[in-house]
């Protein structure tokens, strides 16, 4: 089995290195003394192998080949770059001085493309020096081949890139039309596309005395100018105080516009979205700016007292027409919405009627105290939104209670009381809430104490009802 493996290795080695010459070539004999190809565009590499281990030939050949290619590349890139700079010299002259480094970079990028093509068309020889255990590789090309590749690649690149530039110049005119028609998003999207296309160009090309590098930066500057003039403003207060619960007319209104070339241009058809940062809000999730650049978001319900709502540009929707709308993700408007219960936002006044006029002040003080404890904003008649009117009747029952057998037994002073309450809207004069309670009893050691106790019970029951239903 081992004999078969050795035989197979020998066959593979013979196949791999059948192109290696048997006589010592002059480029090995005189290595380091001169160049050997016609134009001197060459590279030589060598690597040592182990005579006793034929398998090391593979590694040695690989190392020698890489070294030769590396040496060839140094000369080849210099030659290619020199030729390209000469051929593009007149085109580079069109490039603005401040972009000269970019022109150099463009020539370098084109050099790399042609370099890779030339490497695929190189010539090479190999030699195995068994005596000294060295594997040699010699690679070269000719200026004729170099010029041929450059001409072929330049023609291909020029055909492709001139078409891109002509398209870009025409599209720039469309950008101006979009801006004049207030279709800013389409203008920004188109500028981004043009910029991406121009960035793909390798080398320097001129169309109608416009070079691709200057054109690229003109496009970028126009795009940056548009983006930097973007303005996102609220048209409603960003600090809002309202009532808790369902909302009738609460809207968050924003406007998007450009301050461009001393003109204010509304941005139409811009998709926006909302995000609840704090609290619990039911509101319109998305909207699109109208012809005035305005978008409105309806707030349907507020379930929390402290709420933060952000209005942002819906960049995800823009990706369909604009590949990289991330710049606009920085724009947002934050609304702080404080929602209070109706009893906290409206002002109430208490009015009391009672046949026993002596008790009116006591009844009123009990009502006011109870309502304030529940969070009601109690004021006076001058600024009241609602009037809470209470009519109270008290009646002395006696000091005895009737037992089941019909006999009466001394117990305590007893009062019975009734109360009727209604809440009226001051503006509309409409009754918002009403309730009556009767037959409530109060006890005390004295008549006064008993009457006050029945009043307290009446008020406590009434306040609980108002707080639960208003």
C-alpha positions as CSV (number, residue, x, y, z in Angstrom):
1,X,0.0,0.0,0.0
2,X,2.8,2.4,0.9
3,X,4.6,1.7,-2.4
4,X,1.4,2.7,-4.3
5,X,1.2,6.0,-2.4
6,X,4.8,6.9,-3.2
7,X,4.3,6.0,-6.9
8,X,1.2,8.2,-7.0
9,X,3.1,11.2,-5.4
10,X,5.8,10.8,-8.0
11,X,3.3,10.9,-10.8
12,X,1.6,14.0,-9.4
13,X,5.0,15.8,-9.0
14,X,5.9,15.0,-12.6
15,X,2.5,16.3,-13.8
16,X,2.7,19.5,-11.8
17,X,6.3,20.4,-12.8
18,X,6.4,19.1,-16.4
19,X,6.6,22.8,-17.5
20,X,9.9,23.2,-15.6
21,X,12.9,23.4,-17.9
22,X,15.8,20.9,-17.5
23,X,18.7,23.1,-18.5
24,X,19.8,25.9,-16.2
25,X,18.3,29.0,-17.8
26,X,20.2,32.2,-18.2
27,X,17.8,34.0,-15.9
28,X,19.0,31.7,-13.1
29,X,22.7,31.8,-14.0
30,X,22.7,35.6,-14.2
31,X,20.1,36.3,-11.6
32,X,20.6,39.8,-10.1
33,X,22.9,41.0,-12.8
34,X,20.4,42.2,-15.4
35,X,16.9,42.0,-16.8
36,X,16.0,39.1,-19.2
37,X,12.7,40.1,-20.8
38,X,12.5,42.4,-23.8
39,X,11.0,45.3,-21.8
40,X,12.2,44.4,-18.3
41,X,8.7,43.9,-16.9
42,X,9.5,40.8,-15.0
43,X,9.8,39.1,-11.7
44,X,11.9,36.2,-10.4
45,X,11.3,34.1,-7.3
46,X,12.9,31.0,-5.7
47,X,12.4,28.8,-2.7
48,X,14.3,25.9,-1.2
49,X,12.9,22.4,-0.9
50,X,14.0,19.1,0.7
51,X,15.7,16.7,-1.6
52,X,14.7,13.8,0.6
53,X,11.0,14.8,0.6
54,X,9.6,15.3,-2.9
55,X,6.3,16.6,-1.5
56,X,8.1,19.8,-0.4
57,X,8.4,20.7,-4.1
58,X,4.7,21.8,-4.1
59,X,5.3,24.2,-1.2
60,X,8.5,25.5,-2.7
61,X,6.9,26.1,-6.1
62,X,4.0,28.0,-4.5
63,X,6.5,30.2,-2.5
64,X,8.7,30.9,-5.6
65,X,5.6,31.7,-7.7
66,X,4.3,34.2,-5.2
67,X,7.6,35.9,-4.8
68,X,8.0,36.2,-8.6
69,X,4.5,37.6,-8.9
70,X,5.2,40.1,-6.1
71,X,8.4,41.3,-7.9
72,X,6.5,41.5,-11.2
73,X,3.7,43.5,-9.6
74,X,6.0,46.3,-8.4
75,X,7.3,46.9,-11.9
76,X,3.9,46.2,-13.6
77,X,1.9,48.7,-11.4
78,X,4.5,51.4,-12.0
79,X,4.3,50.9,-15.8
80,X,0.5,50.8,-15.9
81,X,0.1,53.8,-13.7
82,X,2.6,55.8,-15.8
83,X,0.7,54.9,-19.0
84,X,-2.7,55.7,-17.5
85,X,-1.5,59.1,-16.1
86,X,-0.2,60.0,-19.5
87,X,-3.4,58.9,-21.3
88,X,-5.6,60.7,-18.8
89,X,-3.4,63.8,-18.4
90,X,-5.7,66.0,-20.5
91,X,-8.8,64.8,-18.6
92,X,-7.3,65.3,-15.2
93,X,-6.6,68.9,-16.1
94,X,-10.4,69.4,-16.0
95,X,-10.5,68.4,-12.4
96,X,-10.7,71.2,-9.8
97,X,-7.4,71.6,-7.9
98,X,-9.1,70.8,-4.6
99,X,-10.0,67.4,-6.0
100,X,-6.6,66.5,-7.5
101,X,-6.0,63.8,-4.8
102,X,-9.3,62.2,-5.7
103,X,-8.2,62.2,-9.4
104,X,-5.0,60.4,-8.3
105,X,-7.0,57.9,-6.3
106,X,-9.2,57.3,-9.4
107,X,-6.2,56.5,-11.5
108,X,-5.0,54.1,-8.8
109,X,-8.3,52.3,-8.8
110,X,-8.2,51.9,-12.6
111,X,-4.6,50.8,-12.3
112,X,-5.6,48.0,-10.0
113,X,-8.3,46.8,-12.4
114,X,-5.8,46.6,-15.3
115,X,-3.1,45.1,-13.1
116,X,-5.4,42.1,-12.4
117,X,-6.2,41.7,-16.1
118,X,-2.5,41.8,-17.0
119,X,-1.6,39.2,-14.4
120,X,-3.9,36.9,-16.2
121,X,-1.9,37.3,-19.4
122,X,1.6,36.9,-18.1
123,X,4.2,34.5,-19.3
124,X,6.3,32.3,-17.0
125,X,9.0,29.6,-16.8
126,X,10.0,27.3,-14.0
127,X,13.3,25.6,-13.2
128,X,14.1,23.0,-10.5
129,X,17.7,23.1,-9.3
130,X,18.0,19.7,-7.8
131,X,21.7,20.1,-7.0
132,X,21.1,23.2,-4.8
133,X,17.5,22.3,-3.8
134,X,15.9,25.5,-5.2
135,X,12.7,25.9,-7.1
136,X,12.8,28.9,-9.5
137,X,10.0,30.8,-11.2
138,X,10.3,33.5,-13.8
139,X,7.3,35.6,-14.9
140,X,7.1,38.5,-17.3
141,X,5.0,40.4,-19.8
142,X,5.7,42.8,-22.6
143,X,4.9,46.5,-23.2
144,X,2.9,45.4,-26.2
145,X,0.7,43.2,-24.1
146,X,0.5,46.0,-21.5
147,X,-0.6,48.6,-24.0
148,X,-3.1,46.1,-25.6
149,X,-4.7,45.4,-22.2
150,X,-4.8,49.1,-21.3
151,X,-6.4,50.1,-24.6
152,X,-9.0,47.3,-24.3
153,X,-9.9,48.1,-20.7
154,X,-9.9,51.9,-21.4
155,X,-12.4,51.4,-24.2
156,X,-14.6,49.3,-22.1
157,X,-14.4,51.6,-19.1
158,X,-14.9,54.7,-21.2
159,X,-18.0,53.3,-23.0
160,X,-19.5,52.3,-19.7
161,X,-18.6,55.4,-17.7
162,X,-19.4,58.0,-20.3
163,X,-22.9,56.5,-20.4
164,X,-23.1,56.8,-16.6
165,X,-22.0,60.5,-16.7
166,X,-24.4,61.4,-19.5
167,X,-27.2,59.8,-17.5
168,X,-26.1,61.6,-14.4
169,X,-26.0,65.0,-16.1
170,X,-29.5,64.5,-17.4
171,X,-30.8,63.3,-14.1
172,X,-29.4,66.4,-12.4
173,X,-31.8,68.4,-14.5
174,X,-34.7,66.2,-13.2
175,X,-33.5,67.0,-9.7
176,X,-34.0,70.7,-10.2
177,X,-37.5,70.0,-11.6
178,X,-38.3,67.9,-8.5
179,X,-37.2,70.8,-6.2
180,X,-39.2,73.4,-8.1
181,X,-42.3,71.1,-7.9
182,X,-41.7,70.7,-4.2
183,X,-41.1,66.9,-4.6
184,X,-38.1,67.0,-2.2
185,X,-38.0,63.4,-1.3
186,X,-37.8,62.4,-5.0
187,X,-35.0,65.0,-5.5
188,X,-33.0,63.6,-2.5
189,X,-33.6,60.0,-3.7
190,X,-32.4,60.8,-7.2
191,X,-29.3,62.6,-6.0
192,X,-28.4,59.6,-3.8
193,X,-28.8,57.3,-6.9
194,X,-26.6,59.6,-9.0
195,X,-23.9,59.8,-6.3
196,X,-23.9,56.0,-6.0
197,X,-23.5,55.6,-9.8
198,X,-20.7,58.1,-10.1
199,X,-18.9,56.5,-7.2
200,X,-18.6,53.3,-9.3
201,X,-16.6,55.0,-12.0
202,X,-12.9,54.1,-12.1
203,X,-10.6,56.6,-13.7
204,X,-11.2,60.2,-14.9
205,X,-13.6,60.9,-17.8
206,X,-15.0,64.1,-19.3
207,X,-18.4,64.8,-20.9
208,X,-19.2,68.3,-22.1
209,X,-16.1,69.7,-20.2
210,X,-17.4,68.2,-17.0
211,X,-15.2,65.5,-15.3
212,X,-16.7,62.7,-13.2
213,X,-14.9,63.7,-10.0
214,X,-16.1,67.3,-10.0
215,X,-19.5,66.1,-11.0
216,X,-19.6,63.6,-8.1
217,X,-18.7,66.3,-5.6
218,X,-21.2,68.7,-7.1
219,X,-23.9,66.1,-6.6
220,X,-22.7,65.4,-3.0
221,X,-22.7,69.1,-2.2
222,X,-26.2,69.6,-3.6
223,X,-27.4,66.5,-1.6
224,X,-25.8,67.8,1.6
225,X,-27.3,71.3,1.0
226,X,-30.8,69.8,0.7
227,X,-30.4,67.6,3.8
228,X,-28.9,70.4,5.9
229,X,-31.8,72.8,5.0
230,X,-34.3,70.3,6.2
231,X,-36.6,71.7,8.9
232,X,-39.0,69.7,11.1
233,X,-41.2,71.8,13.4
234,X,-44.3,71.4,15.6
235,X,-47.4,73.5,14.8
236,X,-49.1,72.6,18.1
237,X,-47.7,73.0,21.6
238,X,-45.2,70.3,22.6
239,X,-46.3,70.5,26.2
240,X,-50.0,69.6,26.4
241,X,-52.3,69.3,29.3
242,X,-55.7,67.6,28.8
243,X,-58.1,65.3,30.4
244,X,-57.6,61.6,30.9
245,X,-59.5,59.2,28.7
246,X,-61.1,59.5,25.3
247,X,-60.1,62.6,23.3
248,X,-62.4,64.6,21.0
249,X,-60.2,67.1,19.3
250,X,-56.6,66.4,20.4
251,X,-54.1,66.4,17.4
252,X,-50.4,66.5,17.2
253,X,-49.5,68.7,14.2
254,X,-46.1,69.0,12.6
255,X,-44.6,70.6,9.5
256,X,-41.7,69.6,7.2
257,X,-40.0,72.2,5.0
258,X,-36.8,73.2,3.4
259,X,-35.1,76.6,3.8
260,X,-33.4,76.2,0.5
261,X,-31.8,79.1,-1.5
262,X,-33.7,81.7,0.6
263,X,-37.0,79.9,-0.2
264,X,-39.2,78.0,2.2
265,X,-40.3,74.8,0.4
266,X,-42.9,72.5,2.0
267,X,-42.0,68.8,1.8
268,X,-44.9,66.9,0.4
269,X,-45.7,63.2,0.7
270,X,-43.2,62.6,3.5
271,X,-44.1,59.5,5.5
272,X,-44.1,60.1,9.3
273,X,-44.8,57.8,12.2
274,X,-45.4,58.1,15.9
275,X,-43.7,56.3,18.8
276,X,-44.9,56.3,22.4
277,X,-41.8,56.7,24.6
278,X,-43.7,56.8,27.9
279,X,-47.2,56.2,29.1
280,X,-50.1,54.6,27.3
281,X,-51.6,56.4,24.3
282,X,-53.9,55.3,21.6
283,X,-53.2,57.5,18.6
284,X,-52.8,57.5,14.8
285,X,-49.6,55.6,14.0
286,X,-48.7,57.0,10.6
287,X,-49.4,60.0,8.4
288,X,-48.1,61.7,5.2
289,X,-47.4,65.4,4.8
290,X,-49.9,67.3,2.6
291,X,-49.3,69.9,-0.1
292,X,-48.3,72.4,2.6
293,X,-45.9,70.0,4.3
294,X,-48.2,69.5,7.2
295,X,-49.2,66.2,8.9
296,X,-51.7,65.6,11.7
297,X,-51.9,62.8,14.1
298,X,-55.1,62.2,16.0
299,X,-54.9,61.2,19.7
300,X,-57.9,58.9,20.4
301,X,-57.4,58.0,24.1
302,X,-55.0,58.6,27.0
303,X,-54.8,55.9,29.6
304,X,-51.8,57.2,31.6
305,X,-51.3,60.6,33.2
306,X,-47.7,61.1,32.0
307,X,-47.1,60.5,28.3
308,X,-44.3,61.1,25.8
309,X,-45.0,60.8,22.1
310,X,-42.4,61.1,19.4
311,X,-43.1,62.0,15.8
312,X,-40.4,60.8,13.5
313,X,-39.8,60.4,9.8
314,X,-40.7,56.9,8.7
315,X,-37.3,56.0,7.1
316,X,-38.4,52.4,6.6
317,X,-41.0,53.5,4.1
318,X,-38.4,55.7,2.3
319,X,-36.1,52.8,1.6
320,X,-38.2,51.8,-1.4
321,X,-37.2,55.0,-3.2
322,X,-34.1,56.0,-1.3
323,X,-31.4,53.4,-0.4
324,X,-29.9,55.3,2.6
325,X,-32.4,57.6,4.3
326,X,-30.7,57.2,7.7
327,X,-29.8,60.9,7.8
328,X,-33.4,61.7,8.4
329,X,-33.7,59.3,11.3
330,X,-32.2,62.0,13.5
331,X,-35.2,64.3,13.1
332,X,-38.0,64.0,15.6
333,X,-40.4,66.1,17.6
334,X,-41.2,65.1,21.2
335,X,-44.6,65.9,22.7
336,X,-45.2,65.8,26.5
337,X,-48.8,65.1,27.3
338,X,-50.0,65.4,30.8
339,X,-53.5,63.8,31.2
340,X,-55.5,64.7,34.3
341,X,-58.8,63.5,35.5
342,X,-61.7,65.8,34.7
343,X,-62.1,66.7,38.4
344,X,-58.4,67.9,38.3
345,X,-58.7,70.0,35.2
346,X,-62.1,71.6,35.8
347,X,-63.0,74.0,38.6
348,X,-66.0,73.3,40.8
349,X,-68.1,75.4,43.2
350,X,-70.3,74.1,45.9
351,X,-73.8,75.5,46.6
352,X,-75.8,74.2,49.6
353,X,-79.5,74.6,50.5
354,X,-81.0,73.5,53.8
355,X,-84.2,74.4,55.8
356,X,-82.0,74.5,58.9
357,X,-79.9,77.4,57.8
358,X,-77.7,77.0,60.8
359,X,-76.4,73.8,59.2
360,X,-75.6,75.2,55.7
361,X,-72.0,76.2,56.5
362,X,-71.3,72.8,58.2
363,X,-72.8,70.9,55.2
364,X,-70.7,73.0,52.8
365,X,-67.5,72.5,54.7
366,X,-68.1,68.8,54.8
367,X,-68.7,68.6,51.0
368,X,-65.8,70.8,50.1
369,X,-63.4,68.8,52.3
370,X,-64.6,65.5,51.0
371,X,-64.4,66.6,47.3
372,X,-60.9,68.1,47.8
373,X,-59.8,64.8,49.4
374,X,-60.8,63.1,46.1
375,X,-58.9,65.5,44.0
376,X,-61.6,67.9,42.9
377,X,-60.5,71.5,42.2
378,X,-62.9,73.6,44.3
379,X,-63.0,77.3,43.5
380,X,-65.6,80.1,43.6
381,X,-68.4,81.2,41.3
382,X,-66.3,83.6,39.3
383,X,-64.2,80.9,37.5
384,X,-66.2,77.8,38.0
385,X,-66.8,75.3,35.2
386,X,-69.3,73.2,37.2
387,X,-71.7,73.9,40.1
388,X,-72.4,71.2,42.6
389,X,-75.8,71.9,44.1
390,X,-76.8,70.0,47.2
391,X,-80.2,70.2,49.0
392,X,-80.2,68.7,52.4
393,X,-83.1,68.1,54.8
394,X,-82.7,66.8,58.3
395,X,-85.5,65.7,60.8
396,X,-85.3,65.0,64.5
397,X,-86.7,61.5,65.2
398,X,-86.3,61.4,69.0
399,X,-84.2,59.7,71.6
400,X,-85.9,56.3,71.7
401,X,-85.9,53.2,69.5
402,X,-88.8,50.8,69.0
403,X,-88.2,47.2,70.0
404,X,-89.7,44.2,68.1
405,X,-92.4,43.9,70.7
406,X,-93.5,47.5,70.1
407,X,-92.2,49.0,73.2
408,X,-89.8,52.0,73.1
409,X,-86.5,52.1,74.8
410,X,-84.3,55.2,75.5
411,X,-81.3,55.0,73.1
412,X,-79.7,58.2,71.8
413,X,-80.6,61.3,70.0
414,X,-81.6,60.3,66.4
415,X,-81.8,62.4,63.2
416,X,-82.9,61.3,59.8
417,X,-81.7,63.0,56.6
418,X,-82.2,63.3,52.9
419,X,-79.9,64.8,50.2
420,X,-80.3,65.6,46.5
421,X,-77.3,66.6,44.5
422,X,-76.8,67.7,40.9
423,X,-73.8,68.9,38.9
424,X,-74.5,71.5,36.2
425,X,-72.2,72.8,33.4
426,X,-71.9,76.6,33.9
427,X,-71.6,77.3,30.2
428,X,-74.3,75.0,28.8
429,X,-76.5,74.9,31.9
430,X,-76.9,71.2,31.3
431,X,-77.1,68.9,34.2
432,X,-74.2,66.4,34.0
433,X,-75.0,64.3,37.0
434,X,-77.7,64.0,39.7
435,X,-78.5,61.7,42.6
436,X,-80.7,61.5,45.7
437,X,-80.4,59.6,49.0
438,X,-83.1,59.4,51.8
439,X,-83.8,57.8,55.1
440,X,-80.2,57.9,56.3
441,X,-80.0,58.1,60.1
442,X,-77.4,59.6,62.5
443,X,-77.0,59.2,66.2
444,X,-75.4,61.3,68.9
445,X,-75.3,62.1,72.6
446,X,-76.9,65.4,71.8
447,X,-79.2,66.6,69.1
448,X,-76.5,68.7,67.5
449,X,-74.1,65.7,67.4
450,X,-76.8,63.5,65.9
451,X,-77.7,66.1,63.2
452,X,-74.0,66.6,62.3
453,X,-73.5,62.8,62.2
454,X,-76.4,62.3,59.7
455,X,-75.0,65.2,57.6
456,X,-71.6,63.5,57.6
457,X,-73.1,60.2,56.4
458,X,-75.1,62.0,53.7
459,X,-72.0,63.9,52.5
460,X,-69.8,60.8,52.5
461,X,-72.3,58.8,50.4
462,X,-72.7,61.7,48.0
463,X,-69.0,62.4,47.5
464,X,-68.4,58.7,46.9
465,X,-71.0,58.8,44.1
466,X,-69.7,61.9,42.5
467,X,-66.1,60.6,42.5
468,X,-67.1,57.3,41.0
469,X,-69.3,58.8,38.2
470,X,-67.8,62.1,37.2
